[in-house]
């Protein structure tokens, strides 16, 4: 029987995700639970009115609707 090894988390994002990743990484170093740290990082970018690709400052889609939908799931527990 093998036991799982502990690995550091890997965060991947586009150029505009850099502040979110840095914020989430800082929260993780402060022992914030992984899912909470990720959501906190995403919220940082989504709340930025100068960020035009997601969230509060996001541009509308082709139907001229600003979509504010997001989802996250903990794969180990399948909790949303």
Buried (B, 14 or more C-beta within 10 A) or exposed (E): EEEEEEEEEEBEBEEEBEBBBEBBBEBBEEEBEEBEBBBBBBBBBBEBEEBEEBBEBBEEEEEEEEEEEEEEEEEEEEEE
